[in-house]
Amino acid sequence: MEATEFWFVLITVLFTGFFILEGFDYGVGTLLPFIGKNDIERRTVLSSIAPVWDGNEVWMITAGGALFAAFPHVYATMFSAFYLALFLMLVALILRGVAFELRNRYPSNAWKKTFDNAIFFGSLLPAFLWGVAVTDLIGGIPINEKMIFTGNFFNLLTGYSLFGGIVFAIMFTYQGATFLTVRLKDKELLERAFSKAESFGVRVVVFFIFFAGLTVYHTDFEESKTALLLFILAVVAFALSFSAVRGKNSKKAFILSSVGIALTTISVFVALFPRLMVSSMNPDYSLTIFNAASTPYTLSIMTKAAIALVPVVLIYQGISYYIFRKRVSGEDLGEH
């Protein structure tokens, strides 16, 4: 495997991990007002992700850093194309992070409600924008022969990309609901989590079927039989996950939901390969792992560092999830 291919695979792995882990973070934040009916219940819901939410965001930072170092032309073009969308996402994530830290610092209902709303919008908006970005990447955006984005923000908001944003928001909300069925202990909260998981489970299966059809119509997805098969298997995984939710099998539902997200992400990268950004102006203007890569020397050094350090990070995060694996309850909360 060449260095460019290795980094393409590594970036695929990083985004897959990010969408699975940050996916349930976004989902929990989106469901917060609907599952938690009072302050104790909302604190309990938030405590399910409190030890890990900031660590999950590291996957996005690492994926962005890997993209910048290995494929700088892609990084430059992507940030110029998605500048406003990424700015909105950054603002939402900052507000969300501040809300996590400050929500319980002052015993005022208005204060807490304000930050609860910040967590809700700071979770839903990034989930939606990631869906828009992914569908734009595979559907194509105006990029010229100099690797320069020639469109504007509204070129990114097609009917297909907006529907993709809705699908991703539903997918991550469902992921959050299945995660809560694994982490919550209180009976009423657990029942609400299962209810929301069942409700969004239906939506994610139906919307994904329509999304699959639109993807085949708007992209060259059908040219890759492997990508198409993976996408179909993602729909199957979500359907099986929904079946597990109805059977009250929380762990199976969450695992299958994670598999569905993983298959979706991998299918996108398989369909893109060897491209990283598709040009809607001319297929020859697309950015690939060959014309957008760093120098061989840079890739060589980075590859050695990645092989040495990535397993350490994975082991560390695995240990943290093992430590905080127990279900949470309102009885476990301290006084605030």
Residue pairs with C-beta under 8 A, 6 or more apart in sequence:
1 9
3 293
3 296
3 299
3 300
3 303
4 70
4 289
4 290
4 293
4 299
5 289
6 303
7 66
7 70
7 71
7 289
7 293
7 299
7 302
7 303
8 269
8 273
8 274
8 276
8 289
10 66
10 70
10 306
10 310
11 63
11 66
11 67
11 70
11 71
11 269
12 265
12 266
12 269
14 59
14 62
14 63
14 66
15 59
15 63
15 265
15 269
16 261
16 262
16 265
16 266
17 59
18 56
18 59
18 60
18 63
19 130
19 172
19 261
19 262
19 264
19 265
20 175
20 258
20 261
20 262
21 52
21 56
21 59
22 56
22 57
22 59
22 60
23 127
23 171
23 172
23 175
23 176
23 261
24 49
24 172
24 175
24 176
24 178
24 179
24 254
25 49
25 52
25 53
25 56
25 57
25 123
25 176
26 123
26 124
26 126
26 127
26 172
26 173
26 175
26 176
27 123
27 127
27 172
27 173
27 174
27 175
27 176
27 177
27 179
28 45
28 46
28 48
28 49
28 123
28 176
28 179
28 180
29 96
29 119
29 120
29 122
29 123
29 124
29 176
30 120
30 123
30 124
30 127
30 169
30 172
30 173
30 176
31 45
31 173
31 176
31 177
31 180
31 193
31 196
32 42
32 45
32 46
32 116
32 119
32 120
32 123
33 42
33 116
33 117
33 120
34 192
34 196
35 41
35 45
35 180
35 189
35 192
35 193
35 196
36 42
36 43
36 44
36 45
36 189
39 109
39 112
40 330
40 333
41 186
41 188
41 189
41 330
42 112
42 116
43 104
43 330
43 333
43 336
44 184
44 186
44 189
44 328
44 329
44 330
44 333
45 180
45 184
45 189
46 100
46 103
46 119
47 328
47 332
47 333
48 179
48 180
48 183
48 184
48 328
49 179
50 100
51 320
51 323
51 324
52 320
52 321
52 324
53 100
54 97
54 100
55 317
55 320
57 93
58 313
62 313
64 75
66 306
67 74
67 75
67 78
68 75
69 294
69 298
69 302
70 293
70 294
70 299
70 302
71 276
71 287
71 289
71 292
71 293
71 294
72 292
72 294
73 147
73 287
73 291
73 292
74 276
74 277
74 287
74 292
76 147
77 143
77 147
77 148
77 149
77 277
77 287
78 277
79 86
80 148
80 149
81 136
81 141
81 143
81 149
81 151
81 156
81 277
82 133
82 136
82 156
84 153
85 129
85 132
85 133
85 153
85 156
86 129
88 125
88 129
89 125
89 126
89 129
89 130
92 121
92 122
92 123
92 125
92 126
93 122
93 126
94 122
95 118
95 121
95 122
96 118
96 119
96 122
96 123
97 122
98 115
98 118
99 115
99 116
99 118
99 119
99 122
100 119
102 115
103 111
103 112
103 115
103 116
103 119
104 112
104 336
106 112
107 336
124 169
124 173
127 168
127 169
127 172
127 173
128 165
128 166
128 168
128 169
129 165
130 165
130 168
131 161
131 164
131 165
131 166
131 167
131 168
131 169
131 171
132 156
132 157
132 161
132 162
132 164
132 165
132 168
134 164
134 168
134 268
135 160
135 161
135 163
135 164
135 165
135 215
136 156
136 158
136 161
137 268
137 272
137 276
137 277
137 278
138 215
138 219
138 221
138 268
138 271
138 272
138 278
139 158
139 160
139 161
139 218
139 219
139 278
139 280
140 219
140 278
140 279
140 280
141 149
141 151
141 155
141 156
141 277
141 278
141 279
141 280
142 149
142 150
142 151
142 155
142 279
142 280
142 281
143 149
143 150
143 277
143 279
143 280
143 281
143 285
143 286
143 287
144 150
144 279
144 281
144 285
145 282
145 284
145 285
147 285
147 287
147 291
147 292
150 281
160 214
160 215
160 218
163 210
163 211
163 214
164 211
166 207
167 204
167 207
167 208
167 211
170 200
170 203
170 204
170 207
171 204
171 208
171 238
171 260
171 261
171 264
173 196
173 200
174 197
174 200
174 201
174 203
174 204
174 238
174 241
174 257
175 254
175 257
175 258
175 261
177 193
177 196
177 197
177 200
177 201
178 197
178 241
178 245
178 250
178 253
178 254
178 257
179 254
180 189
180 190
180 193
180 196
180 197
181 190
181 193
181 194
181 197
181 245
181 250
181 253
181 254
182 250
182 251
182 254
182 327
183 327
183 328
184 190
184 193
184 327
184 328
184 329
185 327
185 328
185 329
186 329
186 330
194 245
194 248
194 250
197 245
197 253
198 242
198 245
198 246
201 238
201 241
201 242
201 245
201 246
201 253
202 242
204 238
204 242
204 260
205 235
205 238
205 239
205 242
208 234
208 235
208 238
209 235
212 231
212 232
212 235
215 221
215 231
216 222
216 228
219 271
219 278
220 271
221 227
221 228
221 231
221 271
222 228
223 271
224 270
224 271
226 270
227 267
227 268
227 270
227 271
228 267
230 263
230 264
230 266
230 267
230 270
231 263
231 264
231 267
233 263
234 259
234 260
234 261
234 263
234 264
234 267
235 260
237 256
237 257
237 259
237 260
237 263
238 256
238 257
238 260
240 256
241 252
241 253
241 254
241 255
241 256
241 257
241 259
241 260
242 253
244 250
244 252
244 253
244 256
245 253
272 278
273 289
274 288
274 289
274 290
275 286
275 287
275 288
275 289
276 287
276 288
276 289
276 292
277 286
277 287
277 292
278 286
279 285
279 286
279 287
293 299
294 302
